[in-house]
Structures are given as C-alpha cells and as structure tokens.
Amino acid sequence: MAGDGDAGVPKIAERAGVNPTSIYRRWGTRENLLMDAAATRLRATAPMPDTGSLRGDLTAWATGVERALVDPDQRVLLRALVATMGTPPVHLQERAADLQDVLDAAAGRGERAPSVGDLLDHVLAPLYLRVLFGLPLEPGTGEALVDRLLTSGGPGTP
C-alpha cells in the first residue's frame, strides 16, 4: 500500500492474493480494514510501556509512536485513516483506554499524571500533524513533547 492512499478493496485484495469478497466478508468496508490494519500495526510497533515511572512510560510510548510515524507505510496508513474516518473507531477508544491504564499505574505509584486529553493535545497531536502536513519528524521529538508536558505545570502535571 505504500504510496497509494486511494487503494480500493479490489487492489488491496489483489496485493494480498485474495478475492475481494473475502475482504468485504471479514471487514465490510475499506475503512474497517484500514483501521484494523492500523490497530494491529500500532500494537506491534508501539506497545504500551511499563518502565516503572510516568516519564519513562510516556517517553517510551511517544518514541514508539514517533518511530512508527517515520515508516513510509505507516504515514500512508495514517493519511488514509484520517481521510476516511467518520466517528472515532473503537480501536482508537481502546488505545485511549490503554493510555489511561498507564496514567492510572503512575497514579498508583504516587506520581501526578496528566489526563489522556493532555497527552493527545500536547504529545500525540503534534506528532500526527507533522506527518499529515508532510513535515519532517526529527528523532527525539516525542521525548521533547513529553518533557514539555510534564514540566509545563499544565493541567494534571506537577
């Protein structure tokens, strides 16, 4: 799919060596297929970390997201998802719940954690927007965004 953000089900099926009806039967729509592919790849390339500290967990998470986003296939997939997405799919809600688990673990250790919304606004959104606008994603950007959020004194932070 690299370089082909408009790949239809027939082309995807051809590339996968299956009949298009197999894809429609399993996923129903191209959008569902793309979201499932994104969620599967996300879990494989950027699992939720458990380093023992909030800063370590969030830095490892943001670095994993950053690493995934420099992959050309992942960039194409992200653009395709944004172009076709209506309401937030369940996969994204599950990932938000995973982030909440990381934040809850930090709170359980006595650390003061930002909200999931703060993470989305101050870490994830800047990473994704750079990709969507075709801007370079410099190594260390994710870590810098986490540091900025945790030291800013913003909502939920020390």
C-alpha positions in Angstrom: 0.0 0.0 0.0 3.0 2.3 0.2 2.4 5.4 -1.8 -1.2 4.5 -2.6 -3.6 6.3 -0.2 -6.5 5.6 -2.6 -6.2 1.8 -2.6 -9.6 0.3 -3.1 -10.6 -3.1 -1.8 -10.0 -4.8 -5.2 -6.5 -3.5 -5.3 -5.8 -4.5 -1.7 -7.3 -8.0 -2.4 -5.1 -8.4 -5.4 -2.0 -7.4 -3.5 -2.9 -9.8 -0.7 -3.7 -12.6 -3.1 -7.3 -13.0 -2.0 -10.7 -12.4 -3.5 -12.3 -9.0 -2.8 -15.3 -10.8 -1.4 -13.1 -12.2 1.4 -12.2 -8.7 2.5 -15.8 -7.5 2.4 -17.0 -10.5 4.3 -14.4 -10.0 7.1 -14.2 -6.2 7.3 -17.2 -4.9 5.4 -15.5 -1.7 4.2 -12.1 -0.5 3.3 -12.2 1.9 6.3 -12.7 -1.0 8.7 -9.8 -2.9 7.0 -7.6 0.1 7.3 -8.5 0.7 10.9 -7.9 -2.9 11.8 -4.5 -2.8 10.0 -3.6 0.4 11.8 -4.5 -1.0 15.2 -2.7 -4.3 14.6 0.4 -2.5 13.4 0.2 0.0 16.3 0.2 -2.7 18.9 3.1 -4.4 17.2 5.3 -1.3 16.8 4.3 0.7 19.8 3.1 -1.4 22.7 2.2 0.4 25.9 5.3 0.5 28.1 5.8 -0.2 31.7 9.2 1.3 32.8 8.3 2.0 36.4 7.9 5.8 36.0 5.5 8.1 34.3 8.2 10.0 32.5 9.8 6.7 31.3 6.4 5.2 30.2 5.3 8.3 28.3 8.8 8.8 26.7 8.9 5.2 25.6 5.3 5.5 24.3 6.0 8.8 22.4 9.2 7.4 21.0 7.4 4.3 19.8 4.7 6.5 18.1 7.5 8.6 16.6 9.3 5.5 15.3 6.1 4.2 13.7 5.3 7.5 12.1 8.7 7.7 10.2 7.8 4.4 8.5 6.5 5.4 5.0 3.8 2.7 5.1 2.6 4.0 8.4 2.4 7.5 7.1 0.3 6.3 4.1 -2.0 4.4 6.5 -2.4 7.4 8.8 -3.3 9.7 5.9 -5.8 7.1 4.6 -7.4 6.7 8.0 -7.8 10.4 8.5 -9.3 10.8 5.0 -11.8 8.1 5.6 -12.6 8.3 9.3 -16.0 9.5 10.5 -16.7 8.8 14.2 -13.8 7.7 16.3 -13.5 3.9 15.8 -13.4 1.5 18.7 -9.7 0.8 18.1 -8.9 4.4 19.0 -11.0 4.3 22.1 -9.2 1.1 23.1 -5.8 2.9 22.7 -7.1 5.8 24.8 -8.0 3.2 27.5 -4.5 1.8 27.2 -3.1 5.2 27.9 -5.4 5.7 30.8 -4.0 2.4 32.3 -0.5 3.9 32.0 -1.7 7.0 33.8 -3.5 5.1 36.5 -0.4 3.0 37.1 1.6 6.2 37.6 -1.1 7.5 40.0 -0.9 4.2 41.9 2.9 4.8 42.3 2.1 8.3 43.7 3.0 10.2 40.6 0.9 13.1 39.4 -0.2 12.4 35.8 -1.7 14.4 33.0 -5.0 13.4 31.5 -5.4 11.4 28.4 -6.7 14.6 26.8 -3.4 16.4 27.7 -1.4 13.6 26.1 -3.5 13.8 23.0 -3.2 17.6 22.8 0.4 18.0 23.7 2.2 14.8 22.5 0.2 12.8 20.0 -1.4 15.6 18.0 1.8 17.4 17.3 3.4 14.1 16.1 0.5 13.2 13.9 0.1 16.8 12.5 3.7 16.8 11.4 3.1 13.6 9.4 -0.2 14.8 8.0 1.3 18.1 6.8 4.4 16.3 5.3 6.8 17.9 7.8 9.9 16.1 9.0 9.7 14.3 12.3 13.1 14.7 13.9 14.3 12.0 16.3 13.6 12.9 19.9 10.5 15.0 19.1 8.3 12.7 21.1 10.5 12.8 24.1 10.8 16.6 23.9 7.0 16.9 23.8 6.6 14.6 26.9 9.2 16.6 28.8 7.4 19.8 27.9 4.1 18.5 29.0 5.4 17.1 32.3 7.4 20.2 33.2 4.9 22.8 32.0 2.8 22.8 35.1 -0.3 22.4 32.9 -3.5 20.5 33.8 -2.7 17.4 35.8 1.0 17.9 35.9 3.3 18.8 38.8 
